């Protein structure tokens, strides 16, 4: 597998990179027989391989959901592991069809890089992981700290802004991958690891004694994470966007992986439109009428994916918080399929 090297490219250079024609992304994917989906090199709960080499995680489920919408088969995915530095060029160049890699939706990325974010599948925020032995209880006590950071992320700018605003200084040590940052922390090269809070909970599991570390209470940024596609192909953008929306609506309507077959006989007009027994949602997307049925049958709804990958049914045991549905006090809100 060829991995593009983009370490020397600035954001400005990325913006000027030659992008592939995206007018027929769906046709290209069908002709290849698989979806090329960019994932991380290993973020617990989001995209990582298990002991058998199988990709799993919340972001991986998004890849599987889109493959299910297109092919009716969640296995038709080619996973392309990418560092933060490599991810955007891989998408722009056409090496991948979509990016599902804990990527923050920002103005720069959504405009000058020629990308489209197809929704938010995890509302996150940047935090700090420390060793309890340094005796710090707040991020405001980190003046002069050495901080391990993953390069090519929004983390670097957020950290600079936070320390400057609070009249503190720090020494950065940058790494290419999340795994390298925690190894730097474990070896004593830094006092602190900073990243999205969701990633920090995964990194805690890699410490020999998880009780020896602490995630500080401060969240210093907004990190809306979600799947990304190239600009220029609204048809493909719509497919990825509405696949995410279908996962949310399925949870809200109580349609699960286990009951989707019986729910297909429902008289509820909203469920009928979701599962393709009425309406033209599939036709409008250029997909089979059962596109969303296949997504739910293969992956489950959003809540099921959240719980098994990062929630209470996972080793991370992250509370859903902002990622609850809108009618349960959260921000996740699926637009109507009608």
C-alpha positions in Angstrom: 0.0 0.0 0.0 1.4 3.4 -1.0 1.3 6.1 1.8 1.7 9.6 0.6 4.3 11.7 2.4 3.1 15.2 3.2 5.3 16.2 6.1 6.9 19.1 4.2 3.6 20.5 2.9 2.1 23.5 4.5 -1.7 24.2 4.6 -1.2 26.7 1.8 0.6 24.1 -0.3 -2.1 21.6 0.3 -4.7 24.1 -0.8 -2.8 24.5 -4.1 -2.4 20.7 -4.6 -3.9 19.3 -7.8 -7.1 17.5 -7.0 -8.6 14.7 -8.9 -11.8 15.0 -10.8 -14.6 13.9 -8.4 -17.6 14.0 -10.8 -18.0 10.3 -10.8 -16.9 9.1 -7.3 -19.7 6.7 -6.9 -19.1 5.1 -10.3 -15.4 4.9 -9.6 -16.1 3.1 -6.3 -18.4 0.6 -7.9 -15.9 -0.1 -10.7 -13.2 -0.8 -8.1 -15.6 -3.0 -6.1 -14.7 -1.4 -2.8 -14.7 1.9 -0.9 -11.2 3.3 -0.1 -11.6 4.8 3.4 -8.8 6.8 5.1 -8.5 5.9 8.8 -5.9 6.6 11.6 -2.8 4.6 12.2 -4.4 3.6 15.5 -6.8 5.5 17.8 -8.5 3.2 20.3 -12.3 3.2 19.9 -12.2 5.1 16.6 -10.0 3.3 14.1 -7.6 0.6 15.2 -6.9 -3.1 14.4 -7.8 -5.8 16.9 -5.6 -8.9 17.7 -6.8 -10.5 14.5 -5.9 -7.5 12.3 -9.6 -6.5 11.8 -10.3 -2.7 11.8 -12.8 -1.6 14.4 -14.0 1.7 15.9 -16.6 4.5 15.6 -14.9 5.9 12.5 -14.5 2.4 11.0 -18.2 1.9 11.4 -18.7 5.0 9.3 -16.7 3.4 6.5 -18.7 0.2 6.9 -22.0 2.2 6.9 -21.1 3.9 3.6 -20.0 0.7 2.0 -23.3 -0.9 3.1 -25.2 2.0 1.5 -23.4 1.6 -1.8 -22.9 -2.2 -2.0 -25.2 -3.6 0.7 -22.0 -5.2 2.0 -20.0 -3.7 5.0 -16.9 -5.7 4.1 -16.3 -3.9 0.8 -13.9 -1.4 2.3 -10.2 -0.9 1.7 -8.8 0.7 4.9 -5.9 3.2 4.3 -4.1 4.1 7.5 -2.9 7.7 7.5 -1.1 10.0 9.8 -2.5 13.5 10.5 0.0 15.0 8.1 -0.9 12.6 5.3 -4.7 12.5 5.5 -5.7 15.6 3.5 -3.4 15.1 0.5 -4.5 11.4 0.4 -8.1 12.6 0.0 -7.3 15.5 -2.4 -5.2 13.2 -4.7 -7.9 10.5 -4.9 -5.9 7.9 -3.0 -9.0 7.6 -0.8 -12.7 8.2 -1.5 -13.5 9.5 2.0 -11.7 10.2 5.2 -13.0 8.9 8.5 -10.3 9.6 10.9 -11.1 11.8 14.0 -10.8 14.9 11.9 -11.9 18.3 13.2 -14.3 20.4 11.1 -12.7 23.9 10.7 -13.1 26.9 8.4 -9.7 26.4 6.7 -10.3 22.8 6.0 -13.8 23.3 4.8 -12.8 26.1 2.4 -9.2 26.5 1.3 -8.4 22.8 1.3 -11.2 21.9 -1.1 -12.9 19.5 1.4 -16.5 19.0 2.6 -17.4 17.7 6.0 -20.4 15.4 5.8 -21.5 15.8 9.4 -20.3 15.4 13.0 -20.1 11.8 14.3 -18.4 12.8 17.6 -18.4 16.1 19.4 -15.1 16.4 21.2 -12.7 18.9 22.8 -9.0 19.1 23.6 -7.8 18.1 27.0 -4.6 17.2 28.9 -3.3 13.9 30.3 -0.7 14.1 33.1 1.1 11.8 35.6 -0.5 12.2 39.0 3.1 12.3 40.5 3.6 15.9 39.2 0.9 17.1 41.6 -1.1 19.2 39.1 -4.9 19.4 39.4 -5.6 22.0 36.7 -4.3 22.9 33.3 -3.8 26.4 34.7 -0.9 24.9 36.7 1.0 23.8 33.6 3.2 26.9 33.2 6.6 25.7 31.9 5.5 22.2 31.2 6.9 20.0 28.4 4.0 18.9 26.2 3.8 15.9 23.8 1.7 16.8 20.7 0.7 15.1 17.5 1.9 17.1 14.5 -0.5 18.2 11.7 -3.5 18.6 14.0 -5.6 21.5 15.4 -4.0 20.6 18.8 -0.9 22.7 18.2 -2.8 26.0 17.5 -5.3 25.4 20.4 -2.4 24.7 22.8 -0.6 27.9 21.7 -3.8 30.0 22.1 -4.6 28.6 25.5 -1.1 29.1 27.0 -0.8 32.6 25.5 -4.3 33.6 26.8 -3.3 32.4 30.3 0.2 34.0 30.2 1.9 30.6 30.4 4.8 29.0 28.5 5.5 25.5 27.4 8.0 23.4 25.5 6.5 21.3 22.7 7.7 17.9 21.6 5.9 16.8 18.4 5.3 13.3 17.0 3.7 12.0 13.8 1.2 9.6 15.5 -0.9 9.3 18.6 1.0 6.2 19.6 4.3 8.0 19.5 3.0 10.8 21.8 2.1 8.3 24.6 5.4 6.5 24.2 7.1 9.9 24.6 5.1 10.5 27.7 5.8 7.1 29.2 9.5 7.5 28.6 9.5 10.8 30.5 10.2 13.1 27.6 7.2 15.2 28.5 5.1 16.1 31.5 1.8 16.3 29.6 0.1 14.8 26.6 -2.6 17.0 24.9 -5.1 15.7 22.4 -8.8 15.3 21.9 -10.3 14.1 25.1 -11.6 11.0 23.4 -8.1 10.0 22.4 -6.7 10.6 25.8 -9.1 8.0 27.3 -7.7 5.6 24.8 -4.1 6.5 25.6 -4.8 5.9 29.3 -5.2 2.2 28.5 -1.7 2.1 27.1 -0.1 3.2 30.4 1.2 0.4 32.6 -0.7 1.7 35.6 -3.8 3.6 34.4 -4.4 4.8 38.0 -1.1 6.7 37.9 -2.4 9.2 35.3 -5.1 11.8 35.2 -7.1 13.6 32.5 -7.4 17.2 33.8 -10.9 18.7 33.9 -10.3 21.5 31.4 -11.6 21.2 27.8 -9.9 24.1 25.9 -11.5 23.8 22.4 -14.4 22.7 20.3 -13.5 19.6 18.2 -16.4 18.5 16.0 -15.1 15.3 14.4 -16.6 13.8 11.3 -16.2 12.1 7.8 -14.7 14.2 5.0 -15.0 14.1 1.2 -13.6 16.1 -1.7 -15.5 19.1 -2.9 -16.8 18.9 -6.5 -19.1 15.9 -6.3 -22.3 16.7 -4.5 -23.8 13.3 -5.3 -21.0 11.5 -3.3 -21.1 14.2 -0.6 -24.9 13.5 -0.2 -24.4 9.8 0.1 -21.9 10.1 2.9 -23.9 12.8 4.7 -27.2 11.0 4.5 -25.6 7.7 5.6 -24.6 9.5 8.9 -28.1 11.0 9.2 -29.6 7.5 8.7 -27.6 6.2 11.6 -29.0 9.0 13.8 -32.6 8.6 12.7 -32.5 4.9 13.2 -31.5 5.4 16.9 -34.2 8.0 17.4 -36.8 5.7 15.8 -35.7 2.7 17.8 -34.5 0.8 14.7 -31.6 -1.5 15.6 -29.4 -4.1 14.0 -31.5 -6.8 15.8 -35.0 -5.5 14.9 -34.5 -3.9 11.5 -36.2 -6.8 9.7 -39.4 -6.6 11.8 -39.3 -2.8 11.6 -39.4 -3.1 7.8 -43.1 -4.0 8.3 -43.8 -0.9 10.4 -46.7 1.3 9.4 -44.9 4.4 10.8 -44.3 6.6 7.8 -40.9 7.9 9.0 -39.6 4.3 9.5 -41.0 3.3 6.1 -39.1 6.1 4.4 -36.0 5.3 6.4 -36.1 1.6 5.4 -37.1 2.2 1.8 -40.6 0.6 1.9 -42.0 4.0 0.8 -40.6 7.2 -0.7 -37.7 7.8 -3.0 -34.8 8.5 -0.7 -32.7 5.8 -2.2 -33.5 6.8 -5.8 -32.7 10.5 -5.0 -29.2 9.4 -3.7 -28.6 7.1 -6.7 -28.7 4.1 -4.4 -31.0 1.1 -3.9 -34.2 1.7 -2.0 -32.9 -0.5 0.9 -29.7 1.6 1.3 -30.5 2.6 4.9 -31.8 -0.8 5.7 -28.5 -2.3 4.7 -26.6 0.3 6.8 -28.6 -0.6 9.9 -28.6 -4.3 9.3 -24.8 -4.4 8.9 -23.7 -1.7 11.4 -26.6 -0.9 13.7 -27.7 2.6 14.6 -25.5 5.4 15.9 -26.1 4.6 19.5 -25.2 1.0 19.1 -22.0 2.0 17.3 -21.1 4.5 20.0 -21.7 2.2 22.9 -19.7 -0.8 21.6 -16.8 1.3 20.4 -16.3 4.1 22.9 -19.2 4.0 25.3 -20.1 1.9 28.3 -19.8 -1.4 26.3 -16.2 -0.6 25.4 -12.9 -0.4 27.4 -13.0 3.4 27.1 -16.4 3.7 28.8 -16.9 7.3 27.7 -20.1 9.0 28.7 -22.1 10.1 25.6 -22.4 13.7 26.9 -22.9 16.0 23.9 -23.2 13.0 21.6 -26.6 12.0 23.0 -29.5 12.6 20.7 -31.1 16.0 20.6 -34.2 14.7 22.5 -31.9 13.3 25.2 -30.0 16.5 25.9 -27.3 16.1 23.3 -26.3 17.7 20.0 -26.8 14.7 17.6 -29.8 15.6 15.4 -30.7 13.7 12.2 -32.4 15.7 9.5 -35.7 14.2 8.3 -35.7 11.6 5.5 -38.7 12.7 3.5 
